Amino acid sequence: MRFRVLGPPGIDRDGRGVPLGGPKQRALLALFLLRPNRFVAADWLVEALWDGRPPASAHTTLRTYVAGLRRAVEPERSHREPARVLRSRPRGYELRVEDDAVDAIRFGRLVDRAADTLAAGQPAVAERTYAEALALWRGEPLAGVGELNAVRPEVARLTELRLTAEEGRLTAAVAAGRHAPLLAELRRFVSANPLREGARAQLMLALSRSGRQTEALAAFDEGRRVLAAEYGLDPGEQMRAAHRLILEQPYRRSPDPRRWPAPGRAGGRARAGA
Protein backbone atom coordinates (compact mmCIF):
# COMPACT_ATOMS: atom_id res chain seq x y z
CA MET A 1 0.00 0.00 0.00
CA ARG A 2 1.30 3.44 -0.99
CA PHE A 3 0.24 6.86 0.26
CA ARG A 4 0.33 9.95 -1.96
CA VAL A 5 0.64 13.64 -1.08
CA LEU A 6 2.67 14.80 -4.11
CA GLY A 7 -0.57 15.62 -5.86
CA PRO A 8 -4.11 14.95 -4.61
CA PRO A 9 -3.98 12.91 -1.37
CA GLY A 10 -4.61 9.27 -2.08
CA ILE A 11 -3.87 5.63 -1.45
CA ASP A 12 -2.72 3.01 -3.96
CA ARG A 13 -3.02 -0.71 -3.36
CA ASP A 14 -1.36 -3.07 -5.83
CA GLY A 15 -0.98 -0.17 -8.24
CA ARG A 16 -4.63 0.85 -8.15
CA GLY A 17 -6.23 3.85 -6.49
CA VAL A 18 -8.35 3.17 -3.42
CA PRO A 19 -11.73 4.98 -3.28
CA LEU A 20 -11.68 7.47 -0.41
CA GLY A 21 -15.03 9.20 -0.58
CA GLY A 22 -15.54 12.94 -0.45
CA PRO A 23 -13.26 15.94 0.16
CA LYS A 24 -13.36 15.66 3.96
CA GLN A 25 -12.22 12.05 3.79
CA ARG A 26 -9.26 13.05 1.62
CA ALA A 27 -8.50 15.94 3.94
CA LEU A 28 -8.47 13.57 6.91
CA LEU A 29 -5.98 11.31 5.15
CA ALA A 30 -3.79 14.33 4.42
CA LEU A 31 -3.84 15.39 8.07
CA PHE A 32 -2.76 11.93 9.20
CA LEU A 33 0.03 11.92 6.60
CA LEU A 34 1.36 15.17 8.05
CA ARG A 35 2.16 13.17 11.18
CA PRO A 36 2.71 9.53 10.21
CA ASN A 37 3.51 7.09 13.02
CA ARG A 38 2.72 9.75 15.62
CA PHE A 39 -0.17 10.35 17.98
CA VAL A 40 -2.71 12.75 16.47
CA ALA A 41 -5.20 14.24 18.91
CA ALA A 42 -8.87 14.10 17.97
CA ASP A 43 -9.27 17.71 19.11
CA TRP A 44 -6.54 18.80 16.70
CA LEU A 45 -8.10 16.84 13.85
CA VAL A 46 -11.46 18.51 14.47
CA GLU A 47 -9.92 21.99 14.45
CA ALA A 48 -7.81 21.25 11.39
CA LEU A 49 -10.48 19.44 9.37
CA TRP A 50 -12.99 22.28 9.76
CA ASP A 51 -10.29 24.97 9.65
CA GLY A 52 -11.00 26.34 13.11
CA ARG A 53 -14.80 26.41 12.69
CA PRO A 54 -16.00 22.92 13.67
CA PRO A 55 -19.73 22.23 14.00
CA ALA A 56 -21.16 20.97 17.26
CA SER A 57 -21.30 17.44 15.84
CA ALA A 58 -17.65 17.51 14.69
CA HIS A 59 -16.34 14.76 16.99
CA THR A 60 -19.13 12.40 16.01
CA THR A 61 -18.58 13.14 12.33
CA LEU A 62 -14.83 12.67 12.77
CA ARG A 63 -15.41 9.14 14.08
CA THR A 64 -17.48 8.40 10.98
CA TYR A 65 -14.69 9.65 8.74
CA VAL A 66 -12.11 7.60 10.65
CA ALA A 67 -14.23 4.47 10.23
CA GLY A 68 -14.43 5.11 6.49
CA LEU A 69 -10.69 5.63 6.24
CA ARG A 70 -10.10 2.41 8.16
CA ARG A 71 -12.19 0.52 5.63
CA ALA A 72 -10.01 2.00 2.89
CA VAL A 73 -6.68 1.04 4.45
CA GLU A 74 -7.76 -2.33 5.91
CA PRO A 75 -10.62 -3.62 3.75
CA GLU A 76 -10.25 -7.23 4.93
CA ARG A 77 -10.28 -6.46 8.66
CA SER A 78 -13.33 -7.69 10.55
CA HIS A 79 -15.05 -5.44 13.08
CA ARG A 80 -13.81 -7.69 15.87
CA GLU A 81 -10.15 -7.32 14.96
CA PRO A 82 -8.16 -4.37 16.31
CA ALA A 83 -7.01 -1.90 13.67
CA ARG A 84 -3.37 -2.31 12.68
CA VAL A 85 -2.93 0.69 10.36
CA LEU A 86 -5.20 3.44 11.67
CA ARG A 87 -5.11 2.75 15.38
CA SER A 88 -7.21 4.31 18.13
CA ARG A 89 -5.38 5.93 21.01
CA PRO A 90 -6.76 7.65 24.11
CA ARG A 91 -8.25 10.90 22.77
CA GLY A 92 -6.79 10.40 19.32
CA TYR A 93 -5.38 8.15 16.64
CA GLU A 94 -2.15 7.00 14.99
CA LEU A 95 -1.60 6.13 11.33
CA ARG A 96 1.04 3.39 11.15
CA VAL A 97 2.89 3.33 7.82
CA GLU A 98 6.30 2.39 6.54
CA ASP A 99 8.34 5.49 5.71
CA ASP A 100 8.89 4.32 2.14
CA ALA A 101 5.14 3.99 1.69
CA VAL A 102 4.71 7.79 1.67
CA ASP A 103 5.75 9.40 -1.61
CA ALA A 104 6.91 12.65 0.03
CA ILE A 105 9.32 10.77 2.28
CA ARG A 106 10.73 8.78 -0.64
CA PHE A 107 11.06 12.02 -2.58
CA GLY A 108 13.04 13.75 0.16
CA ARG A 109 15.41 10.82 0.53
CA LEU A 110 16.04 10.65 -3.21
CA VAL A 111 16.76 14.40 -3.33
CA ASP A 112 19.31 14.04 -0.53
CA ARG A 113 20.91 11.04 -2.26
CA ALA A 114 21.14 12.94 -5.53
CA ALA A 115 22.71 15.97 -3.83
CA ASP A 116 25.31 13.74 -2.16
CA THR A 117 26.05 11.98 -5.45
CA LEU A 118 26.51 15.27 -7.27
CA ALA A 119 28.82 16.55 -4.54
CA ALA A 120 30.86 13.34 -4.95
CA GLY A 121 31.48 14.17 -8.61
CA GLN A 122 28.99 11.77 -10.24
CA PRO A 123 26.64 14.15 -12.09
CA ALA A 124 25.15 11.60 -14.50
CA VAL A 125 24.05 9.37 -11.60
CA ALA A 126 22.79 12.42 -9.73
CA GLU A 127 20.71 13.53 -12.71
CA ARG A 128 19.02 10.13 -12.91
CA THR A 129 18.29 10.18 -9.18
CA TYR A 130 16.78 13.66 -9.33
CA ALA A 131 14.65 12.53 -12.28
CA GLU A 132 13.50 9.49 -10.30
CA ALA A 133 12.49 11.76 -7.42
CA LEU A 134 10.59 14.19 -9.65
CA ALA A 135 8.74 11.32 -11.34
CA LEU A 136 6.88 10.74 -8.05
CA TRP A 137 4.92 13.97 -8.49
CA ARG A 138 1.34 13.87 -9.78
CA GLY A 139 0.40 17.55 -9.51
CA GLU A 140 0.39 20.28 -6.89
CA PRO A 141 1.20 18.97 -3.40
CA LEU A 142 -1.85 18.01 -1.36
CA ALA A 143 -4.09 19.32 -4.13
CA GLY A 144 -7.67 19.87 -3.02
CA VAL A 145 -6.82 20.29 0.67
CA GLY A 146 -3.86 22.68 0.51
CA GLU A 147 -5.93 25.67 1.61
CA LEU A 148 -6.45 24.25 5.09
CA ASN A 149 -4.37 26.23 7.57
CA ALA A 150 -2.90 23.06 9.05
CA VAL A 151 -1.74 21.88 5.63
CA ARG A 152 -0.31 25.11 4.17
CA PRO A 153 3.17 24.85 5.78
CA GLU A 154 3.68 21.37 4.31
CA VAL A 155 2.50 22.55 0.90
CA ALA A 156 5.07 25.36 1.03
CA ARG A 157 7.84 22.97 2.15
CA LEU A 158 7.12 20.43 -0.58
CA THR A 159 6.82 23.14 -3.24
CA GLU A 160 10.22 24.51 -2.30
CA LEU A 161 11.76 21.05 -2.22
CA ARG A 162 10.40 20.33 -5.68
CA LEU A 163 12.08 23.49 -7.00
CA THR A 164 15.30 22.40 -5.29
CA ALA A 165 15.09 19.02 -7.04
CA GLU A 166 14.37 20.60 -10.43
CA GLU A 167 17.32 22.94 -9.98
CA GLY A 168 19.47 20.02 -8.87
CA ARG A 169 18.57 17.95 -11.92
CA LEU A 170 19.53 20.85 -14.20
CA THR A 171 22.78 21.35 -12.28
CA ALA A 172 23.67 17.68 -12.61
CA ALA A 173 22.81 17.60 -16.30
CA VAL A 174 24.99 20.63 -17.05
CA ALA A 175 27.84 19.18 -15.01
CA ALA A 176 27.50 15.93 -16.97
CA GLY A 177 28.03 17.84 -20.22
CA ARG A 178 24.41 17.89 -21.36
CA HIS A 179 24.27 21.69 -21.41
CA ALA A 180 23.33 22.18 -25.07
CA PRO A 181 19.91 20.45 -25.03
CA LEU A 182 19.04 22.09 -21.70
CA LEU A 183 19.46 25.75 -22.61
CA ALA A 184 15.78 26.34 -23.40
CA GLU A 185 14.67 24.54 -20.22
CA LEU A 186 17.16 26.48 -18.12
CA ARG A 187 15.95 29.77 -19.56
CA ARG A 188 12.33 28.88 -18.73
CA PHE A 189 13.23 27.83 -15.20
CA VAL A 190 15.21 31.01 -14.53
CA SER A 191 12.46 33.15 -16.04
CA ALA A 192 9.88 31.50 -13.76
CA ASN A 193 12.18 31.66 -10.70
CA PRO A 194 14.35 34.78 -11.20
CA LEU A 195 15.56 34.89 -7.59
CA ARG A 196 16.96 31.34 -7.54
CA GLU A 197 20.65 32.05 -7.88
CA GLY A 198 21.62 28.40 -8.29
CA ALA A 199 19.55 28.01 -11.43
CA ARG A 200 20.90 31.25 -12.88
CA ALA A 201 24.44 30.04 -12.17
CA GLN A 202 23.74 26.89 -14.18
CA LEU A 203 22.32 28.93 -17.06
CA MET A 204 25.47 31.04 -17.07
CA LEU A 205 27.70 27.96 -17.13
CA ALA A 206 25.62 26.25 -19.82
CA LEU A 207 25.79 29.35 -22.03
CA SER A 208 29.53 29.67 -21.50
CA ARG A 209 30.18 26.02 -22.33
CA SER A 210 28.08 26.46 -25.47
CA GLY A 211 30.43 29.23 -26.62
CA ARG A 212 28.01 32.03 -25.73
CA GLN A 213 30.24 33.92 -23.33
CA THR A 214 28.57 37.30 -23.85
CA GLU A 215 25.12 35.85 -23.07
CA ALA A 216 26.51 34.11 -19.99
CA LEU A 217 27.89 37.35 -18.60
CA ALA A 218 24.64 39.12 -19.51
CA ALA A 219 22.71 36.53 -17.47
CA PHE A 220 24.94 37.38 -14.50
CA ASP A 221 24.29 41.10 -14.94
CA GLU A 222 20.54 40.51 -15.18
CA GLY A 223 20.59 38.47 -11.98
CA ARG A 224 22.57 41.15 -10.21
CA ARG A 225 19.96 43.75 -11.21
CA VAL A 226 17.08 41.55 -10.06
CA LEU A 227 18.67 40.90 -6.66
CA ALA A 228 19.42 44.59 -6.18
CA ALA A 229 15.89 45.61 -7.15
CA GLU A 230 14.12 42.97 -5.03
CA TYR A 231 16.32 42.80 -1.94
CA GLY A 232 19.04 45.42 -2.26
CA LEU A 233 21.59 42.59 -2.27
CA ASP A 234 24.64 41.63 -4.29
CA PRO A 235 24.87 38.18 -5.93
CA GLY A 236 25.60 35.31 -3.56
CA GLU A 237 28.34 32.73 -3.72
CA GLN A 238 26.65 30.50 -6.30
CA MET A 239 26.43 33.22 -8.92
CA ARG A 240 29.87 34.60 -8.06
CA ALA A 241 31.42 31.13 -8.32
CA ALA A 242 29.87 30.60 -11.75
CA HIS A 243 31.05 34.04 -12.82
CA ARG A 244 34.62 33.20 -11.76
CA LEU A 245 34.53 29.88 -13.62
CA ILE A 246 33.34 31.59 -16.80
CA LEU A 247 36.15 34.10 -16.63
CA GLU A 248 38.84 31.61 -15.58
CA GLN A 249 38.07 28.59 -17.79
CA PRO A 250 37.68 28.69 -21.56
CA TYR A 251 34.38 27.15 -22.55
CA ARG A 252 36.06 24.34 -24.49
CA ARG A 253 37.43 22.91 -21.27
CA SER A 254 35.18 20.91 -18.95
CA PRO A 255 35.24 22.39 -15.45
CA ASP A 256 35.49 19.96 -12.56
CA PRO A 257 31.84 19.49 -11.48
CA ARG A 258 32.95 19.31 -7.85
CA ARG A 259 33.83 23.01 -8.10
CA TRP A 260 30.37 23.94 -9.31
CA PRO A 261 27.74 25.50 -7.04
CA ALA A 262 25.77 22.67 -5.42
CA PRO A 263 21.97 22.56 -5.07
CA GLY A 264 20.28 22.18 -1.70
CA ARG A 265 19.14 19.11 0.18
CA ALA A 266 15.88 18.03 1.68
CA GLY A 267 17.48 18.63 5.05
CA GLY A 268 17.46 15.01 6.18
CA ARG A 269 13.79 15.25 7.13
CA ALA A 270 12.56 11.69 7.49
CA ARG A 271 8.85 12.46 7.65
CA ALA A 272 6.36 14.55 5.77
CA GLY A 273 5.37 17.43 8.01
CA ALA A 274 8.08 16.61 10.58
N, C-alpha and C positions, 0 to 999 in steps of 0.2 A: 504494500500500500504506500502510495506517495501523496504528499501534501504540497499544494501549490499556493504561493503568494506572489510569484513574479508574473502577475497578470491577475485575472479574476480569481479569488480564493476558490479552491476546489480540492477534490480528492480523486486520485486515480487508483483503481484496483485492476491488476493484470492488464494494464495499458488502456483501460476504459474509464471514462468519467463516471463518478458515482452521483446519482441524483441527490441534491441537497435541499430542495424545497425553495422557499422564497428568500428575499433579500435579508431578512433578519437571521435566517438560518446560516446564510453565508457570512454575515457579519459576526455571528457567534463563533464560527470556525476561525475566522481571522483573529478574533480576540484571543482565542486559546493559542493560536500559533504565534502570537506575540510573546507568549510565555510558555513554551513547551517544557514539559517535565518539571513544572513548578506549580505550587499551589496558587489557584486563582480564586479570590473571594467572590462569593455570589453577589455581595453588595457592590463590588467593583464592576462586575459584569453588567448588573442592572444599570448602573450609572453610565457605563460606556456604551451599552447597546442602545439606550435611548438618549444618548448624548446629553446627559444631565437633566433630562425632563422625563423621568419614568412615570408611567401611569400607576395608579394604586394597585393594580393587579400584576405589576411587573414581575414579582418573584414567582408567582404561580405560572405566568407565561414563560418565564425563563426555564422552569422545570420542564415544561412542554417542549421547548426548543432543545434542551439538553437530551431529552428522551429521543427526539427525532434524530439528533446528531449521533447518538449512540447506535441507533439502528443503521445509520449510514456506515459507521466505522466497524461495527461488529454485527453484521446481518445474521450470522448463524448462532448468535448467543441467545440462549433461552432466558426467560424472565427470572428464572430461579438462580441462574449463574451470576456471580459478581462480575461487574464490568472490568475488563483488563486494559482497555485503551483510554476511555473517558471515565475516570474513576471519581466517585463521590468522596469528599473529605468533609470533616466538620465545617460547616458554613461555607463550603466551596467545592471546587473540583480540581482535577489535574488531568491534563492530556498527556498520556505516555506515548512517546514516539522515538524512533531511532533518529539521531541527528541527520544521517544521510537521507532520511525519508522526506525532509523538508527542502524544497528547491533553493530557498534563500540561503540556507546553511551550506549546501553543496556549492552554490555560487560563490560565497565568500571564501571558502577554502580553495577553490580553483583559482580565484583571483590572487590570493596570497601565494599559491604555488607558482603561478605564472610570473609574478613579480620577483620571486626568489630565483626562478630559472633565468629570467632576463638579467638580473644582477650578476648571475654566475657566468654570463657570456654565452648563453644558448638562446639567441633570439628566435630561431625557427621553432624550437620546441615551445618557447613562451607564447609565440603567436598562436600556435595550435591550442594551447591550454586556455588562453583568453577566449578564443573562438568557441571552445567547448563550453566555457562558462556562459558566454552570451547566448548560446543556443538554448539555454534553459528558459529564457524569457518568452512570455506569451502575450505581452501587452504592458500597459501601465501597472506598476506594482499595486496590489490590493485593489484593483479596479472595481468600482461599484460600492466600496465601503471606505475609500480613502478620505472622505470628508468627515468621518467621525473624529472627534478631537483626540480620542485615545489612539487612533491609528496614524494620524498625520506625521508624528515624528519618525515612525518606521518607514512611511512612504518617502519622506525626505531623505532618510539614510540610504534606502535602497536605490533611489534615483541618483544620488551622488555616487554611489558605488558602481552603478552601471556606467556612468560617465567615466569613472576612473578605469573601468575595464575596457571601454571603447578606446580611450586614450592609450592605455597600455598595449592593446592589440596593434594600434597604429605605430606606436613606438617600436614594438618588436619587429613589425614587418619592415619598417624603414631600416632598422639595424641589421636585418637579415638581407638587405640589398634589394628589397622589393619596393623601392621608392617610386619608380616610374609609374606603375599602374595605380598607385595610391594617391597621386597628386590631387585629383578631383575630389576624392573622398576626404582628404585632409583639408582642403579648402572649405568644403561644406561644413565639416566639424568645427573648424576655427570660426567660420562665419556664424554658426549657431551658438558657439560658446566662446566669445571673444576674450573673456577674462581668464581662460584656462591657459596659463603660460606653457605648460608641458606640451599641449597640442600645437601651439604656435611654434615652439622650439622644433618639434618634429617636422612641421611644414617648412621651416627655414632650412633644416638639414636636407630634407628631400629635394627642395628646389636647388640647393647648392650642389648636391650630388648628381642632379640632372643637368648641370652646366648652366643653371640660371641664377648666377651669383647676384646679379642686380636685383632680381625679384626676391631672393632670400633676404637680402639686406633691407629691402623695402618692407617685407613682412615684419622684420624686427622694429623698424621705425614706426609702422602702424601700431604694433602692440605697445610700444612705448607711449604713443599718443593716447591710446585707449586707457592704459593704466593711469596716466597722469590726469586725464579728464574724469575718470570714474572715482579714483581714490587718492589722487595727488601723490602717487607712488612712482618710483623708478622700477624698471624690470627686475625680477627676482633672479635667483641663481640659475634656474633652468634656461631662461632666455639668454642670460649672459654667457652661460657655458656654450650654448649653441652658437652664439655670435662669435665667441673666441674660436671655436672649431672651424667655422666657416672662413675666418680670416687666416687661421694658422695652417689649414690642411687643404691643398688643392682638391677640387671635387673628384678628380680621377682616382685619388687614393681612397681606400675604405677605412674610415676611422674605427678605432677599437670600440665596439659597442659598450664595453664596460665603462668607458669615459662619458657615455651619453647620459643626459638627464633621465633619471628613472621615474616611472609612474608610481602612484601610491599603492597602498595595500588596503585590505579590508580591515586591518587593525587587529587581526587575530580573534575577532568576535565569533564565538562558537555557536551562538544562538541568535535567531531572528528576534529583534526587540530586546536583546540583552543589554 
